[in-house]
Amino acid sequence: MKVSIKSVGIYLIVFLVGWSCAVLSYSDAFYSQHNGFIEGDVVKTNKTKSKI
């Protein structure tokens, strides 16, 4: 059975993409426990009048 470097690379890329999608979907399901937003993420801005 002859296997070329190109086909091994393609299989490796497909495997890594599938594995990373599985890990991301699992982590999204596992770590999506908080509701709403975190208070530290809010940035307060001051509105000033421009003098143009």
Secondary structure, 3 states (H helix, E strand, C coil): CCCCHHHHHHHHHHHHHHHHHHHHHHHHHHHCCCCCCCHHHCCCCCCCCCCC
